[in-house]
Amino acid sequence: MFEFKRIFKKSRYIEVKNLEDEDGEKKPNIPSGMWVKCETCGKILYSKDLESSIMTCENCRTHFRIGSRERINYTIDSETFIEYDKDMISGNPIEFEGYEDKLQDLRDKTLLNEAVITGEGKINGQDTVIAVMDSNFMMGSMGSVVGEKITRAIESATESKKPIIIFTASGGARMQEGIYSLMQMAKTSAAIARHNEKGCLYVTVLTDPTTGGVTASFAMLGDIIIAEPNALIGFAGKRVIEQTIKQKLPDGFQRAEFLLQKGFIDMVVDRKAMKDTLTEILKIHS
């Protein structure tokens, strides 16, 4: 079932911390962060093993949410990534109270300037432009800067006749920017159309979660649409849809595997195989 409280979790695992016994004495000291618990299956995982498996649970295949920098490191060849527009930051176009302070606080905490990183690099030697959204920054919501950075990346790919790959992770449009946020849906989609007219390849990789205005625009316009296992993908929430149509929706609704079955996406790819899969796609279309 679609649960908003789950969307805003940074990941589906918790850190295993030291506990006290009934007498108040601490149990043997375990260095912080050494073990984590998968919230899906409950298995205790050694953090080093988790990192070596690209943040996927070895027991249940759960894909933990990861940041944009981590994903770029997993995907792009070492020392080939060139970042675009890294100093671009959001303003406060509708003077939403407290918005500027919230943005600055997030920049300090996440070391990101916005909810997307764009640039170009190589994937196993294949040239590509890439944009990676980050759910750690305002739940990956799409404001004017997110839309502008993605549009510029698409336009750069169009001009250089390169493919573009966009990893989506978003709660939708950013309400603090009002209509300026909604405008990004049309702007990014128009840029994709121009990219397509030039005969260039566009691949989207939908990660957990991809919802709202991002789903309703560039996320679902890929020539090839890939999703990570069990990723939440949708526009409105399941409960909202059920209340609107007065019908019970099937189990697994809005999950990657359900969308694959219904033909909305082309493939579900494990994170461990993602780089090789993208490499093959780029080779075929080069």
N, C-alpha and C positions, 0 to 999 in steps of 0.2 A: 504494500500500500504506500502511496505517495505521502511522505511525512516531511513537512517543512523543517522540523527540528533536526532531521537527519541531513538535509541538504547543507545546513550551515556548520556541520562538523567538518573539521579540517581533514580528518581521515577516519577510517573505520578500525582503529586500533588504539589501545591505551598503554601507557608506560607502566610497567610493573615496578612499584615502589616498595621500600622496606616497610614492614608492618610490625606492630607490637603484639606480644602474646598477652594472655589474660592477666599476667602479673605486672604488665606495663613495661616489661623488659624488651628491648629491641631484638629482633631476630638477627642472624648473621648479616653483616653489612654487604649489600650488593651495590656496586657502582651504578649510579643513576644512568638510565638509558641502555643498560646492557641487555635487558629482556623487555619485550613488548608482548601484549596479548591481542590476538586477533578478535575483534568484537563479533565477527561473523560466526566463527566456529569455536572460539574460546581457547584455541591452542596457544601455548606460550612459545614465543619465537625468539631465538638469539638474534640480536640486532644486526650483527655482522652477516649472518646468513640471510637475513631479510634484505639487506643492502645488496648482497651478491645476487639475489634473485630479482633484482630491480623492483623491490618493494611489492612483491606478490607473496601471498601466503602459500607455503608449500603443501599445506593440508587441504585447503578448500578453494584455492585459486583466486581468492579475493585480491583485487588490485587496490592497494592503498592509494589514496590521493597523494600526488607529488607536486612539487613546485615547478615553475617554468624553467628555472635554471637547471634543475635536476633533469628534466625531460630533454632539454637541449643537449646536456652532456651525454645522455643515453642515446641520443638520436644522431647528432651531428658529429662528424669526424673531428678528432682533437685538433685544436689550433686552426680550424678553418672557418669558425663562425665570426661574422662581421655584423655587429648590431646596428640597427637603424634607429634613429630618433630616440636615443636612450635618455635624453634630458627633457623630453616633452612631458609636461605635467598639466593636470586639470586646473581650470579656474572654477569660479562659482557663478555660472551664467544666470541663474535665477535667484541668486542671493539666498540660498537655503541655509537656515540658521545652523551653525556648528559644522557645516560641511568642510570648510577649509581646515579646521582643527582636526577633524577626523582623518582627512587625507594625509596631513602631516604626521599624525600619530601612526598611520599605517606605513607611511614611507620609512619612518624610524624603525618600526618593528619588523617589517618584511625586507627592508633594503631594496625595495622595488619602487619605481616612480609611478607605475600604473599596473593595471591588471592584465597586461599583455606585453610580451617581448617579441620584437620582430627583427628579422635580419636575413642574411644569406650564408650558405655554407655548403659543405659536401656531405652526402650520405653514402658511405663506401665508395667515394670518388665521384658520385653523381651530383652535379650542381643543382641547387634548389634554393628558392626563397622560402622562408618558414616564419610562421607566427604561432606563438604558444601562449594561450591564456592561462591565468593563474588564479585559482579559487581562494588563495590566501589573502588577496587584495580585494576587499569588498565583494567577496563571493564571485569574483570574476565578472562583475556586472559591467555592462557596456555603456560607458559614457562617451562624451565627445572625443576624448583623447584615444580611448580604445578604438573607436570607429575610425578616427583619423589615421592612427598608426597602421591598422589593418588595411585601410584603403591605400595608403602610400606603399605598403609592402606589395599589394596586388598590382598597383600601377608600375612599380619597379620591375616586377616579374613580367608584366606585359611589354614594357619598353625593351627589356633585355631578352625577351622571348624565352624565359625560363619557367619551369613549373613552380607552383606554389603549394605548400602543404600547411594547413591550418589545424592545430590541435585546439579543440574547443573545451572549455570548462567554465560554465557560467550559470548564474541564477537569473539572467535576463537583463533587461534594460535597467539603467540606474535612475531610480526615481528622484534622486537629489538634483538631477539635471533636466527633468521634465521633458519637454518636446525636443530639446537638443539631443537627448539620448535616443528617442524614437527615430529621429532623422537618420541616425547611423545605420538603421536597417536598410533604408533605401540607398544610402550612399555606398555601403559595402556591396550590396547586390548589384548596383550599376557598374561598379568597378569589376566585379566578377564577369558580368556580361561582356564588357569590353575585352577582358582577358580571353574569354571564350571565342570571341569573334576573330581573334588573332590565331586561333588554333592551338592555344597553350593549355597545358594540363593543370587541373586543379583537384587536389586530393584533400578531403577533410577526414580528420580522426576525432571522433566524438568520445570524450572521456566523461567520467562521472563527476558532477552532473552537467548535462547540457540542456538548458531549459529556456523558456520565455522567448524574448525577442531575438536572441542569438539563433535558436532553433528555427525561428520563423524567417530568418534571413540567410546569411551566408553559410551557416552550418549544414544546411540540407541542399546546397547548390553544387556540391562537388561532382566532378565527372566520375570519381570513385569515392564512395563513402564507407569508411571503416569505423568500427567502434571497438572499444575495449570490453572485455567480458562483464556482463551484468551492469553496464553503465546505465544510469537513469537518463533517458532522452525523451523530451516532451515539450509541450507548450504550457497549457494549463495543468493544474494538479489533478490527480485521479479523482479525488473527492468532488472537486468542482465539476468535472465532466459528468460524474455519476448523478449529481444533483440536477444538472442541466438537462440531461437526456432521460433521466428517470429510469436508468438501467444499471445493472451490476456489471462492472467490467471484469474481464478474465484475469486470472492470476498471471503475474509477470508482465502485465500491461506496462508499457513505457520502458521496459528493459531491453537491452541491446539484442538479446536472443529472440525476443518476441518481434521486434522490428525487422530482424533479418528474415524471420519466417513469413512476415507479411510483405516483404519486398521493399521496405523503406530504406534499408541500407544494403550494401553489397557483401560485406564480410565482417565477422567478429574475429579479431586477432589478439592473441595473448601478447602482453607487453614484451616478453622475452623474444618474440618473433617479429616484433614491429619493425625494427630497423631493416632486417633482411627482406621483409615483405615490401616495405617502401622502396628498397633498392631495386627489387625486381620490377616493380611498377614503373619506376623512373627509367630503367633500362629499356623496357618495352616501348615506352613512349618518347624516348630520346630521339 
